[in-house]
Amino acid sequence: MAAGVVVFCAAAWPFTRAHLQAVAVLDEVAGSPCRGGAAGDGAGDDGGLQLPAESAAGQQIVRARLLLAAGQAECAAMVVFHGVHHLGIDEPRLMGFAAAMASCGIRVLTPELPDIKDYHVSADSVRTIGESAKWYAGRRAGRWG
């Protein structure tokens, strides 16, 4: 009986460990304010960037924030877009989520979608999403999503 419990625990450990890591990340995101550790590639003190993007009116500049994991030279990366909210990339839940992901060793780019921020859904938003992903993919090697 005891051997069966040991075998079960050993078999379940990888799943339990992944679950505990997910719970820790969600706990971190749930109540933490955005804190230090943000740095950018040519960025201001808040990790602010300006990305080039195409729009119906031509070339435009999009505000973005890049959060880097402290002490992580090259790590996995992700692009996170804000929802329909007037604060855009300054929305506290998005900032907390991006900071939590960065604290877990992931580089996070959060571009602002000006039309979505102003409660408009347009083709420019779709172009900005695509251009942001292309820009980020072109500036780094390795995995990203």
DSSP file (Angstrom, degrees, kcal/mol; ACC not computed):
  #  RESIDUE AA STRUCTURE BP1 BP2  ACC     N-H-->O    O-->H-N    N-H-->O    O-->H-N    TCO  KAPPA ALPHA  PHI   PSI    X-CA   Y-CA   Z-CA
    1    1 A M     >        0   0    0      0, 0.0     4,-1.8     0, 0.0     5,-0.2   0.000 360.0 360.0 360.0 -47.7    0.0    0.0    0.0
    2    2 A A  H  >  +     0   0    0      1,-0.2     4,-2.1     2,-0.2     5,-0.1   0.875 360.0  53.6 -63.3 -37.3    2.7    2.5    0.9
    3    3 A A  H  > S+     0   0    0      1,-0.2     4,-2.5     2,-0.2    -1,-0.2   0.883 106.5  53.0 -65.0 -37.2    4.6    1.6   -2.2
    4    4 A G  H  > S+     0   0    0      2,-0.2     4,-2.5     1,-0.2    -1,-0.2   0.891 108.3  49.5 -64.0 -39.8    1.5    2.4   -4.3
    5    5 A V  H  X S+     0   0    0     -4,-1.8     4,-2.7     2,-0.2    -2,-0.2   0.903 111.2  49.7 -65.0 -41.7    1.2    5.8   -2.6
    6    6 A V  H  X S+     0   0    0     -4,-2.1     4,-2.5     2,-0.2    -2,-0.2   0.923 112.2  47.2 -63.8 -44.6    4.9    6.6   -3.3
    7    7 A V  H  X S+     0   0    0     -4,-2.5     4,-2.4     2,-0.2    -2,-0.2   0.916 112.9  49.5 -63.3 -43.3    4.5    5.6   -7.0
    8    8 A F  H  X S+     0   0    0     -4,-2.5     4,-2.2     2,-0.2    -2,-0.2   0.930 112.2  47.6 -61.5 -45.8    1.3    7.6   -7.3
    9    9 A C  H  X S+     0   0    0     -4,-2.7     4,-1.3     1,-0.2    -2,-0.2   0.905 112.2  49.6 -62.8 -41.8    2.9   10.7   -5.8
   10   10 A A  H  < S+     0   0    0     -4,-2.5    -1,-0.2     1,-0.2    -2,-0.2   0.896 113.5  46.3 -64.4 -39.9    6.0   10.3   -8.0
   11   11 A A  H  < S+     0   0    0     -4,-2.4     4,-0.4     1,-0.2    -1,-0.2   0.840 115.3  46.4 -70.7 -33.1    3.8   10.0  -11.1
   12   12 A A  H  X S+     0   0    0     -4,-2.2     4,-2.6    -5,-0.2     3,-0.3   0.631  88.8  88.7 -85.1 -14.1    1.6   13.0  -10.1
   13   13 A W  H  X S+     0   0    0     -4,-1.3     4,-3.2     1,-0.2     5,-0.2   0.887  83.3  52.2 -57.5 -46.2    4.5   15.3   -9.2
   14   14 A P  H  > S+     0   0    0      0, 0.0     4,-2.1     0, 0.0    -1,-0.2   0.910 115.0  43.1 -58.0 -40.6    5.1   16.9  -12.7
   15   15 A F  H  > S+     0   0    0     -4,-0.4     4,-2.2    -3,-0.3    -2,-0.2   0.896 115.3  48.9 -70.1 -40.3    1.4   17.8  -12.9
   16   16 A T  H  X S+     0   0    0     -4,-2.6     4,-2.6     2,-0.2    -1,-0.2   0.908 110.8  50.8 -65.3 -41.8    1.2   19.0   -9.3
   17   17 A R  H  X S+     0   0    0     -4,-3.2     4,-2.3    -5,-0.2    -2,-0.2   0.926 110.7  48.4 -62.6 -45.6    4.4   21.1   -9.8
   18   18 A A  H  X S+     0   0    0     -4,-2.1     4,-2.3    -5,-0.2    -1,-0.2   0.903 112.4  49.7 -61.2 -41.1    2.9   22.7  -13.0
   19   19 A H  H  X S+     0   0    0     -4,-2.2     4,-2.5     1,-0.2    -2,-0.2   0.921 110.1  49.7 -64.0 -44.2   -0.3   23.4  -11.1
   20   20 A L  H  X S+     0   0    0     -4,-2.6     4,-2.2     2,-0.2    -1,-0.2   0.879 110.5  50.7 -63.4 -37.9    1.5   25.0   -8.2
   21   21 A Q  H  X S+     0   0    0     -4,-2.3     4,-2.3     2,-0.2    -1,-0.2   0.919 110.9  48.8 -64.9 -42.6    3.5   27.2  -10.6
   22   22 A A  H  X S+     0   0    0     -4,-2.3     4,-2.6     1,-0.2    -2,-0.2   0.909 111.1  49.9 -63.1 -41.9    0.3   28.3  -12.3
   23   23 A V  H  X S+     0   0    0     -4,-2.5     4,-2.5     1,-0.2    -1,-0.2   0.903 109.9  51.5 -62.8 -41.0   -1.3   29.1   -8.9
   24   24 A A  H  X S+     0   0    0     -4,-2.2     4,-2.1     2,-0.2    -2,-0.2   0.903 111.1  47.4 -63.5 -41.2    1.8   31.1   -7.9
   25   25 A V  H  X S+     0   0    0     -4,-2.3     4,-2.5     2,-0.2    -2,-0.2   0.939 113.2  47.5 -65.6 -46.6    1.6   33.2  -11.1
   26   26 A L  H  X S+     0   0    0     -4,-2.6     4,-2.4     1,-0.2    -2,-0.2   0.880 111.6  51.1 -63.0 -37.2   -2.1   33.8  -10.7
   27   27 A D  H  X S+     0   0    0     -4,-2.5     4,-1.1     2,-0.2    -1,-0.2   0.901 110.7  49.4 -64.1 -40.8   -1.6   34.8   -7.1
   28   28 A E  H  X S+     0   0    0     -4,-2.1     4,-1.0     1,-0.2    -2,-0.2   0.902 115.0  43.9 -63.5 -42.3    1.1   37.2   -8.2
   29   29 A V  H  < S+     0   0    0     -4,-2.5    -2,-0.2     1,-0.2    -1,-0.2   0.856 103.1  68.0 -71.2 -36.3   -1.1   38.7  -10.8
   30   30 A A  H  < S+     0   0    0     -4,-2.4    -1,-0.2     1,-0.2    -2,-0.2   0.857 120.4   3.2 -58.5 -43.1   -4.2   38.9   -8.7
   31   31 A G  H  < S+     0   0    0     -4,-1.1    -1,-0.2    -3,-0.2    -2,-0.2   0.363  96.0 109.6-131.6   8.8   -3.1   41.6   -6.2
   32   32 A S     <  -     0   0    0     -4,-1.0    68,-0.1    -5,-0.2    67,-0.1  -0.724  56.9-135.2 -95.9 136.6    0.3   42.9   -7.0
   33   33 A P        -     0   0    0      0, 0.0     2,-0.4     0, 0.0    -2,-0.1  -0.424  41.9 -86.8 -74.2 160.6    0.9   46.4   -8.3
   34   34 A C        +     0   0    0     -2,-0.1     2,-0.2    58,-0.1    62,-0.1  -0.554  61.0 179.7 -68.2 125.9    3.3   46.8  -11.2
   35   35 A R        -     0   0    0     -2,-0.4     3,-0.2     1,-0.3    -1,-0.0  -0.588  29.0 -56.6-123.1-175.5    6.7   47.1   -9.6
   36   36 A G  S    S+     0   0    0     -2,-0.2    -1,-0.3     1,-0.2     3,-0.1   0.205  87.6  84.0 -56.5 177.3   10.3   47.6  -10.7
   37   37 A G        +     0   0    0      1,-0.4    31,-0.7    32,-0.1     2,-0.4   0.338  59.0 129.8 104.3  -3.9   12.3   45.4  -13.1
   38   38 A A  B     +A   67   0A   0     -3,-0.2    -1,-0.4    29,-0.2     2,-0.3  -0.693  25.0 159.0 -84.5 133.1   11.0   47.0  -16.2
   39   39 A A        -     0   0    0     27,-0.5     2,-0.3    -2,-0.4     6,-0.1  -0.986  20.5-149.6-148.3 151.4   13.6   48.1  -18.7
   40   40 A G    >   -     0   0    0     -2,-0.3     2,-1.1     4,-0.3     3,-0.6  -0.797  26.5-107.7-126.4 166.5   13.4   48.7  -22.3
   41   41 A D  T 3  S-     0   0    0     -2,-0.3     3,-0.1     1,-0.3    -2,-0.0  -0.780 115.2 -14.6 -86.9  95.5   15.3   48.6  -25.5
   42   42 A G  T 3  S+     0   0    0     -2,-1.1    -1,-0.3     1,-0.2     2,-0.1   0.806 114.5 151.1  73.9  28.8   15.9   52.3  -26.0
   43   43 A A    <   -     0   0    0     -3,-0.6    -1,-0.2     1,-0.1     6,-0.2  -0.452  48.1-116.0 -98.2 163.6   13.2   52.8  -23.4
   44   44 A G    >   -     0   0    0      4,-1.1     3,-1.7    -2,-0.1    -4,-0.3  -0.083  54.5 -77.4 -78.2-170.7   12.4   55.5  -20.9
   45   45 A D  T 3  S+     0   0    0      1,-0.3    -7,-0.1     2,-0.1    -1,-0.1   0.648 132.5  52.0 -71.3 -12.3   12.5   54.8  -17.2
   46   46 A D  T 3  S-     0   0    0    -10,-0.0    -1,-0.3     2,-0.0    -7,-0.1   0.243 122.7-100.5-103.5  14.6    9.1   53.0  -17.4
   47   47 A G    <   +     0   0    0     -3,-1.7    19,-2.2     1,-0.2    -6,-0.2   0.635  66.6 166.9  79.6  13.5   10.1   50.7  -20.2
   48   48 A G  E     +B   65   0A   0     17,-0.2    -4,-1.1    -8,-0.1     2,-0.3  -0.371   9.1 176.4 -69.7 139.4    8.3   52.9  -22.7
   49   49 A L  E     -B   64   0A   0     15,-3.1    15,-2.1    -6,-0.2     2,-0.5  -0.860  26.6-136.4-131.1 165.8    8.9   52.3  -26.4
   50   50 A Q  E     -B   63   0A   0     -2,-0.3    13,-0.2    13,-0.2    11,-0.0  -0.978  23.7-164.7-126.4 118.8    7.6   53.7  -29.6
   51   51 A L  E     -B   62   0A   0     11,-3.5    11,-3.3    -2,-0.5     2,-0.3  -0.806  19.5-123.2-103.2 140.2    6.9   51.2  -32.3
   52   52 A P  E     +B   61   0A   0      0, 0.0     2,-0.3     0, 0.0     9,-0.2  -0.613  38.3 171.9 -76.4 142.0    6.4   51.9  -36.0
   53   53 A A  E     -B   60   0A   0      7,-2.5     7,-3.2    -2,-0.3     2,-0.3  -0.994  30.3-119.5-150.0 148.7    3.0   50.7  -37.3
   54   54 A E  E     +B   59   0A   0     -2,-0.3     2,-0.3     5,-0.2     5,-0.2  -0.631  33.5 173.1 -85.9 145.8    1.0   51.0  -40.5
   55   55 A S  E >   -B   58   0A   0      3,-1.8     3,-1.8    -2,-0.3    69,-0.0  -0.888  50.4 -95.3-140.1 174.4   -2.4   52.6  -40.5
   56   56 A A  T 3  S+     0   0    0     -2,-0.3     3,-0.1     1,-0.3    -2,-0.0   0.819 127.7  51.3 -60.8 -29.6   -4.9   53.6  -43.2
   57   57 A A  T 3  S-     0   0    0      1,-0.3     2,-0.3    -3,-0.0    -1,-0.3   0.423 123.0-102.8 -87.2   0.8   -3.4   57.1  -42.9
   58   58 A G  E <  S+B   55   0A   0     -3,-1.8    -3,-1.8     2,-0.0    -1,-0.3  -0.838  75.4   3.7 115.3-154.3    0.1   55.8  -43.4
   59   59 A Q  E     +B   54   0A   0     -2,-0.3     2,-0.3    -5,-0.2    -5,-0.2  -0.468  65.8 176.0 -72.0 136.7    2.9   55.2  -40.9
   60   60 A Q  E     -B   53   0A   0     -7,-3.2    -7,-2.5    -2,-0.2     2,-0.5  -0.916  28.5-121.1-135.1 164.6    2.2   55.9  -37.3
   61   61 A I  E     -B   52   0A   0     -2,-0.3     2,-0.5    -9,-0.2   -11,-0.0  -0.918  24.0-158.9-108.6 132.3    4.0   55.5  -34.0
   62   62 A V  E     -B   51   0A   0    -11,-3.3   -11,-3.5    -2,-0.5     2,-0.2  -0.933  15.7-127.9-114.2 132.6    2.5   53.3  -31.3
   63   63 A R  E     +B   50   0A   0     -2,-0.5    49,-3.0   -13,-0.2     2,-0.3  -0.538  38.0 166.8 -74.5 141.4    3.4   53.6  -27.6
   64   64 A A  E     -BC  49 111A   0    -15,-2.1   -15,-3.1    47,-0.3     2,-0.4  -0.952  28.4-137.2-149.7 166.7    4.5   50.3  -26.0
   65   65 A R  E     -BC  48 110A   0     45,-1.2    45,-2.9    -2,-0.3     2,-0.5  -0.996  10.5-159.2-130.8 136.9    6.1   49.0  -22.8
   66   66 A L  E     - C   0 109A   0    -19,-2.2   -27,-0.5    -2,-0.4     2,-0.5  -0.972   6.3-166.0-118.6 120.4    8.7   46.3  -22.7
   67   67 A L  E     -AC  38 108A   0     41,-3.1    41,-2.6    -2,-0.5     2,-0.4  -0.913   6.9-164.1-107.7 129.4    9.2   44.4  -19.4
   68   68 A L        -     0   0    0    -31,-0.7     2,-0.3    -2,-0.5    39,-0.1  -0.869  25.2-112.1-113.3 144.0   12.4   42.3  -19.0
   69   69 A A    >   -     0   0    0     -2,-0.4     3,-2.0     3,-0.2     2,-0.1  -0.579  44.7-104.5 -70.7 132.3   13.1   39.7  -16.4
   70   70 A A  T 3  S+     0   0    0     -2,-0.3    -1,-0.1     1,-0.3     3,-0.1  -0.385 102.2   3.6 -60.8 127.1   15.8   40.9  -14.0
   71   71 A G  T 3  S+     0   0    0      1,-0.2     2,-0.7    -2,-0.1    -1,-0.3   0.582  98.1 123.9  75.4  10.0   19.1   39.2  -14.9
   72   72 A Q    <   +     0   0    0     -3,-2.0     3,-0.2     1,-0.2    -3,-0.2  -0.880  33.1 177.6-107.2 104.6   17.7   37.3  -17.9
   73   73 A A  S    S+     0   0    0     -2,-0.7     2,-0.4     1,-0.3    -1,-0.2   0.956  76.8  10.5 -70.0 -50.8   19.7   38.1  -21.0
   74   74 A E  S    S+     0   0    0     66,-0.0    -1,-0.3     3,-0.0     2,-0.3  -0.966  82.8 139.5-134.8 116.5   17.8   35.8  -23.3
   75   75 A C        -     0   0    0     -2,-0.4    31,-0.1    -3,-0.2    30,-0.1  -0.855  56.1 -61.7-144.5 177.3   14.5   34.2  -22.3
   76   76 A A        -     0   0    0     29,-0.4    31,-2.8    -2,-0.3     2,-0.3  -0.223  54.4-157.4 -61.4 156.9   11.1   33.4  -23.7
   77   77 A A  E     -de 107 144A   0     66,-1.2    68,-1.3    29,-0.2     2,-0.3  -0.945  13.3-171.8-139.5 157.7    9.0   36.3  -24.8
   78   78 A M  E     -d  108   0A   0     29,-2.5    31,-2.5    -2,-0.3     2,-0.5  -0.992  19.7-136.0-147.8 154.2    5.3   37.2  -25.3
   79   79 A V  E     -d  109   0A   0     -2,-0.3     2,-0.5    29,-0.2    31,-0.2  -0.955  23.0-169.5-109.3 127.9    3.3   40.1  -26.7
   80   80 A V        -     0   0    0     29,-2.8     2,-0.4    -2,-0.5    -2,-0.0  -0.978   4.4-158.0-122.4 126.4    0.2   41.0  -24.6
   81   81 A F        -     0   0    0     -2,-0.5    31,-0.1    29,-0.1     2,-0.1  -0.809  17.6-121.9-104.5 144.0   -2.4   43.4  -25.9
   82   82 A H        -     0   0    0     29,-0.6     7,-0.1    -2,-0.4     2,-0.1  -0.326  24.8-123.8 -76.7 163.6   -4.8   45.4  -23.7
   83   83 A G        -     0   0    0      5,-0.2     2,-1.2     1,-0.1     5,-0.1  -0.123  53.6 -53.6 -90.7-166.7   -8.6   45.1  -24.0
   84   84 A V  S    S+     0   0    0     -2,-0.1     2,-0.3    34,-0.1    33,-0.2  -0.614  87.6 129.9 -74.9 100.1  -11.1   47.8  -24.6
   85   85 A H    >   -     0   0    0     -2,-1.2     3,-1.4    31,-0.1    34,-0.1  -0.971  63.5-129.1-156.7 137.5  -10.2   50.2  -21.8
   86   86 A H  T 3  S+     0   0    0     -2,-0.3    31,-0.1     1,-0.3    -1,-0.1   0.701 107.3  58.4 -65.6 -19.2   -9.5   53.9  -21.8
   87   87 A L  T >  S-     0   0    0      1,-0.2     3,-2.4     2,-0.1    -1,-0.3   0.624  82.2-175.4 -85.6 -12.6   -6.2   53.4  -19.9
   88   88 A G  G X  S-     0   0    0     -3,-1.4     3,-1.5     1,-0.3    -1,-0.2  -0.311  71.3  -0.2  57.2-126.4   -4.7   51.2  -22.7
   89   89 A I  G 3  S+     0   0    0      1,-0.3    -1,-0.3    -7,-0.1    -2,-0.1   0.556 130.2  65.7 -74.3  -5.8   -1.3   49.8  -21.6
   90   90 A D  G <   +     0   0    0     -3,-2.4    -1,-0.3     4,-0.1    -2,-0.2   0.357  68.4 126.1 -94.2   5.4   -1.6   51.7  -18.3
   91   91 A E    <>  -     0   0    0     -3,-1.5     4,-2.3     1,-0.1     3,-0.5  -0.495  64.6-132.9 -64.9 126.1   -4.5   49.6  -17.1
   92   92 A P  H  > S+     0   0    0      0, 0.0     4,-2.6     0, 0.0     5,-0.2   0.822 101.4  51.8 -56.2 -38.6   -3.5   48.3  -13.7
   93   93 A R  H  > S+     0   0    0      2,-0.2     4,-2.4     1,-0.2     5,-0.2   0.904 111.6  47.2 -67.1 -39.2   -4.5   44.6  -14.3
   94   94 A L  H  > S+     0   0    0     -3,-0.5     4,-2.8     2,-0.2     5,-0.2   0.922 112.8  49.3 -65.1 -43.6   -2.5   44.5  -17.6
   95   95 A M  H  X S+     0   0    0     -4,-2.3     4,-2.4     1,-0.2    -2,-0.2   0.906 112.4  48.2 -62.7 -41.4    0.5   46.1  -15.9
   96   96 A G  H  X S+     0   0    0     -4,-2.6     4,-2.3    -5,-0.2    -1,-0.2   0.909 112.6  48.1 -64.5 -42.6    0.3   43.6  -13.0
   97   97 A F  H  X S+     0   0    0     -4,-2.4     4,-2.5     2,-0.2    -2,-0.2   0.937 113.2  47.3 -63.9 -46.8    0.0   40.7  -15.4
   98   98 A A  H  X S+     0   0    0     -4,-2.8     4,-2.3     1,-0.2    -2,-0.2   0.901 113.0  49.1 -62.4 -41.3    2.9   41.8  -17.5
   99   99 A A  H  X S+     0   0    0     -4,-2.4     4,-2.2    -5,-0.2    -1,-0.2   0.894 110.9  50.2 -65.6 -39.4    5.0   42.4  -14.4
  100  100 A A  H  X S+     0   0    0     -4,-2.3     4,-0.9     2,-0.2    -2,-0.2   0.907 110.7  49.0 -65.8 -41.1    4.2   39.0  -13.0
  101  101 A M  H ><>S+     0   0    0     -4,-2.5     5,-1.7     1,-0.2     3,-0.6   0.912 111.5  49.8 -63.8 -41.5    5.1   37.3  -16.3
  102  102 A A  H ><5S+     0   0    0     -4,-2.3     3,-1.7     1,-0.2    -2,-0.2   0.880 106.4  55.2 -63.9 -37.6    8.4   39.3  -16.3
  103  103 A S  H 3<5S+     0   0    0     -4,-2.2    -1,-0.2     1,-0.3    -2,-0.2   0.721 103.4  57.2 -68.9 -18.3    9.1   38.2  -12.7
  104  104 A C  T <<5S-     0   0    0     -4,-0.9    -1,-0.3    -3,-0.6    -2,-0.2   0.343 130.7 -93.3 -91.2   5.9    8.7   34.6  -14.0
  105  105 A G  T < 5S+     0   0    0     -3,-1.7     2,-0.4     1,-0.3   -29,-0.4   0.718  84.9 126.8  94.4  22.7   11.5   35.0  -16.6
  106  106 A I      < -     0   0    0     -5,-1.7     2,-0.4    -8,-0.1    -1,-0.3  -0.946  56.4-132.3-116.3 132.7    9.4   36.1  -19.6
  107  107 A R  E     - d   0  77A   0    -31,-2.8   -29,-2.5    -2,-0.4     2,-0.5  -0.686  29.1-160.6 -77.8 132.2   10.1   39.2  -21.7
  108  108 A V  E     -Cd  67  78A   0    -41,-2.6   -41,-3.1    -2,-0.4     2,-0.5  -0.968  13.9-167.7-125.7 124.5    6.7   41.0  -22.2
  109  109 A L  E     -Cd  66  79A   0    -31,-2.5   -29,-2.8    -2,-0.5   -43,-0.2  -0.941   4.5-173.7-106.3 127.3    5.9   43.6  -24.9
  110  110 A T  E     -C   65   0A   0    -45,-2.9   -45,-1.2    -2,-0.5     2,-0.2  -0.836   7.5-170.0-122.7  92.9    2.6   45.5  -24.4
  111  111 A P  E     -C   64   0A   0      0, 0.0   -29,-0.6     0, 0.0     2,-0.4  -0.499  22.5-119.8 -78.8 151.4    1.8   47.7  -27.4
  112  112 A E        -     0   0    0    -49,-3.0   -49,-0.1    -2,-0.2   -31,-0.0  -0.747  12.0-150.9 -92.6 138.3   -1.0   50.2  -27.2
  113  113 A L     >  -     0   0    0     -2,-0.4     4,-2.7     1,-0.2     5,-0.2  -0.875  10.0-164.9-106.4  97.1   -3.9   49.9  -29.6
  114  114 A P  H  > S+     0   0    0      0, 0.0     4,-1.5     0, 0.0    -1,-0.2   0.857  85.4  47.6 -56.3 -41.4   -5.1   53.6  -30.0
  115  115 A D  H  4>S+     0   0    0      2,-0.2     5,-3.1     1,-0.2     3,-0.1   0.921 113.2  47.6 -67.2 -42.3   -8.4   52.8  -31.6
  116  116 A I  H >45S+     0   0    0      1,-0.2     3,-1.8     3,-0.2    -1,-0.2   0.895 109.1  55.1 -64.3 -39.0   -9.3   50.0  -29.0
  117  117 A K  H 3<5S+     0   0    0     -4,-2.7    -1,-0.2     1,-0.3    -2,-0.2   0.846 108.6  48.9 -60.9 -33.5   -8.3   52.4  -26.3
  118  118 A D  T 3<5S-     0   0    0     -4,-1.5    -1,-0.3    -5,-0.2    -2,-0.2   0.165 124.7-105.2 -92.8  17.9  -10.8   54.9  -27.7
  119  119 A Y  T < 5S+     0   0    0     -3,-1.8     2,-0.4     1,-0.2    -3,-0.2   0.805  82.4 123.3  65.3  33.0  -13.5   52.2  -27.9
  120  120 A H      < -     0   0    0     -5,-3.1     2,-0.6    -6,-0.1    -1,-0.2  -0.988  49.6-152.9-123.4 134.0  -13.3   51.8  -31.7
  121  121 A V        +     0   0    0     -2,-0.4     2,-0.3    -3,-0.1     3,-0.0  -0.931  34.2 153.8-103.8 123.7  -12.6   48.5  -33.4
  122  122 A S    >>  -     0   0    0     -2,-0.6     4,-1.1     1,-0.1     3,-0.6  -0.897  60.0-102.0-143.8 170.0  -10.9   49.1  -36.8
  123  123 A A  H 3> S+     0   0    0     -2,-0.3     4,-2.4     1,-0.2     5,-0.2   0.790 116.9  66.4 -64.9 -27.8   -8.6   47.5  -39.4
  124  124 A D  H 3> S+     0   0    0      1,-0.2     4,-2.7     2,-0.2    -1,-0.2   0.870  97.1  54.1 -62.1 -35.4   -5.9   49.8  -38.0
  125  125 A S  H <> S+     0   0    0     -3,-0.6     4,-2.2     2,-0.2    -1,-0.2   0.913 108.3  48.7 -64.4 -41.7   -6.0   47.8  -34.7
  126  126 A V  H  X S+     0   0    0     -4,-1.1     4,-2.2     2,-0.2    -2,-0.2   0.917 112.4  48.5 -63.7 -43.1   -5.5   44.6  -36.6
  127  127 A R  H  X S+     0   0    0     -4,-2.4     4,-3.1     1,-0.2     5,-0.2   0.909 109.9  52.4 -62.8 -41.5   -2.6   46.1  -38.5
  128  128 A T  H  X S+     0   0    0     -4,-2.7     4,-2.4     2,-0.2    -2,-0.2   0.897 108.2  51.1 -62.8 -40.2   -1.0   47.3  -35.3
  129  129 A I  H  X S+     0   0    0     -4,-2.2     4,-2.0     2,-0.2    -1,-0.2   0.951 114.2  43.7 -60.8 -49.1   -1.3   43.9  -33.8
  130  130 A G  H  X S+     0   0    0     -4,-2.2     4,-2.4     1,-0.2    -2,-0.2   0.910 114.5  48.8 -63.3 -43.7    0.5   42.3  -36.8
  131  131 A E  H  X S+     0   0    0     -4,-3.1     4,-2.7     2,-0.2    -1,-0.2   0.871 109.9  52.4 -65.8 -37.3    3.1   45.1  -37.0
  132  132 A S  H  X S+     0   0    0     -4,-2.4     4,-2.5    -5,-0.2     5,-0.2   0.925 110.8  47.0 -64.0 -44.7    3.9   44.8  -33.3
  133  133 A A  H  X S+     0   0    0     -4,-2.0     4,-2.6    -5,-0.2    -2,-0.2   0.915 113.9  47.8 -64.0 -42.7    4.4   41.0  -33.5
  134  134 A K  H  X S+     0   0    0     -4,-2.4     4,-2.2     2,-0.2    -2,-0.2   0.922 111.8  50.4 -62.9 -43.8    6.6   41.5  -36.6
  135  135 A W  H  X S+     0   0    0     -4,-2.7     4,-0.8     1,-0.2    -2,-0.2   0.933 114.0  44.3 -59.8 -47.1    8.7   44.2  -35.0
  136  136 A Y  H >X S+     0   0    0     -4,-2.5     3,-0.8     1,-0.2     4,-0.5   0.908 112.3  51.4 -67.0 -42.5    9.2   42.1  -31.8
  137  137 A A  H >< S+     0   0    0     -4,-2.6     3,-0.7     1,-0.2    -1,-0.2   0.863 108.9  52.7 -62.5 -35.5   10.0   38.9  -33.8
  138  138 A G  H 3< S+     0   0    0     -4,-2.2    -1,-0.2     1,-0.2    -2,-0.2   0.665 107.1  52.7 -74.4 -16.3   12.6   40.9  -35.9
  139  139 A R  H << S+     0   0    0     -3,-0.8     2,-0.3    -4,-0.8    -1,-0.2   0.457 112.0  36.4 -99.2  -2.5   14.4   42.2  -32.8
  140  140 A R    <<  -     0   0    0     -3,-0.7     2,-0.3    -4,-0.5    -1,-0.1  -0.986  63.2-138.4-149.1 156.4   15.0   39.0  -31.0
  141  141 A A        +     0   0    0     -2,-0.3     2,-0.1     2,-0.0    -3,-0.0  -0.731  63.5  44.2-105.9 162.2   15.8   35.3  -31.5
  142  142 A G  S    S-     0   0    0     -2,-0.3     2,-0.1   -68,-0.1    -2,-0.1  -0.461  94.7 -21.2 101.8-173.0   14.2   32.5  -29.6
  143  143 A R        +     0   0    0     -2,-0.1   -66,-1.2     2,-0.0     2,-0.3  -0.429  59.9 155.7 -77.0 143.8   10.7   31.6  -28.6
  144  144 A W  B      e   77   0A   0    -68,-0.2   -66,-0.3    -2,-0.1   -68,-0.0  -0.973 360.0 360.0-157.8 161.9    7.9   34.1  -28.3
  145  145 A G              0   0    0    -68,-1.3   -67,-0.2    -2,-0.3    -1,-0.1   0.338 360.0 360.0-152.8 360.0    4.2   34.0  -28.5
